[in-house]
Amino acid sequence: MAPIPVSGILFLIQSGYPADLVLRICVNSINDLENAYGGSGNPRAGSLKFLELMTAMRESQATGGTGFRTKEAKDKQAVVMFIHPSADQAAVPSHKIRELLGLNTSEREFSVIYGSFPESDTEIAILTRSILQVMIDFASYIDVPAADIAEGRVYSPQRTPEQERMFPPLINIHHGSSRPDDAYVAIQYRNQWFWIDDHDHQLKQILTFLMLMFSLTEGAPSQAAPVVTVPAR
């Protein structure tokens, strides 16, 4: 149930993992910009601005416009995001990141904290997911029999075509009445077979990434409890 450490996911981005993939899987919100979530308890459609932020972060990652590092602060290590002076290709995504997150245009370094809302325009608040939340969101994309949905046996979120366009499925798990011939992995449940196509390289990579997420939460230092904040804007 513990959230994935903020420092862990940021350093995954710093080490080269695609920023949009990391944020899409591991984050609920950044500075009040909401990611899509398919859990039955609190489903969220996700905001266009979060999609734009993921795109800008990926572009900035490719051009070296932003980065993350640790910094000593009050006898402990804090994570900061730094933005290089705008130039050439890095200028546009860096400017977009500042605009979307409401960051101070004259600063180059920004504190990164765990939480829902920033306290100032030099702070970035990231609300990360727990592994359980990640698994629930993944499960919301499983292709399940229509009869099971109609009988109330399983929850299936209703997504509009626009939502599916902005936040396409993270996984593609098929179902059928007979065992597939060429599956990466298959399991039978209640007379139905569920499987992953052996040609789905993207999903295989995502499952490998998910195993890495499990390792990030093992023995991770506890994060400070979030402070209840009432946004003024």
HUKA-V974284 format. One record per backbone hydrogen bond with DSSP energy under -1.0 kcal/mol. CO is the residue of the C=O (numbers start at 1). NH is the residue of the N-H. E is the energy in kcal/mol with one decimal. If there is no record, write none. Layout:
BEGIN
co-><CO;CO>
nh-><NH;NH>
e-><E;E>
END
This chain:
BEGIN
co-><5;6;7;8;9;10;11;12;13;18;19;20;21;22;23;26;28;29;30;33;34;37;44;47;48;49;50;51;52;53;54;55;56;57;58;59;60;65;67;69;71;76;78;79;80;81;82;87;88;90;91;92;93;94;95;96;97;98;108;110;111;113;120;121;122;124;125;126;127;127;129;130;131;132;133;134;135;136;138;139;145;146;147;148;149;160;161;162;163;173;174;176;182;185;187;189;192;193;194;195;196;197;199;200;201;202;203;204;205;206;207;208;209;210;211;212;213>
nh-><9;10;11;12;13;14;15;17;16;22;23;24;25;26;27;129;35;127;33;30;47;44;37;51;52;53;54;55;56;57;58;59;60;61;62;63;65;84;82;80;78;73;71;112;69;110;67;90;91;94;95;96;97;98;99;100;101;103;83;81;124;126;123;104;111;113;31;115;28;29;4;134;135;136;137;138;139;140;141;142;149;150;151;153;152;164;165;166;167;143;195;193;198;196;194;192;189;176;187;174;184;200;201;204;205;206;207;208;209;210;211;212;213;214;215;216;217>
e-><-1.7;-2.1;-2.1;-1.3;-1.6;-2.3;-1.8;-2.3;-1.3;-2.3;-2.5;-2.1;-2.0;-2.6;-1.7;-3.0;-3.0;-2.7;-2.0;-1.8;-2.6;-2.4;-2.5;-1.6;-2.4;-2.2;-2.5;-2.0;-2.5;-2.7;-2.1;-2.3;-2.8;-2.3;-1.9;-1.6;-2.4;-2.4;-2.4;-2.8;-3.3;-3.6;-2.8;-2.6;-1.9;-2.3;-1.7;-1.4;-1.1;-1.7;-2.3;-2.1;-2.4;-2.1;-2.3;-2.7;-2.2;-2.3;-2.6;-2.8;-3.1;-2.8;-1.2;-2.8;-1.9;-2.7;-2.8;-1.4;-3.3;-1.3;-2.9;-2.1;-2.5;-2.4;-2.4;-2.3;-2.5;-1.3;-1.9;-1.6;-1.4;-2.5;-2.0;-2.6;-1.3;-2.2;-1.7;-2.3;-2.8;-1.8;-1.9;-3.7;-1.2;-2.2;-2.7;-1.2;-3.3;-1.9;-2.5;-2.3;-3.0;-1.6;-1.7;-1.7;-2.0;-2.1;-2.5;-1.8;-2.3;-2.3;-1.7;-1.4;-1.7;-1.6;-1.4;-1.5;-1.2>
END
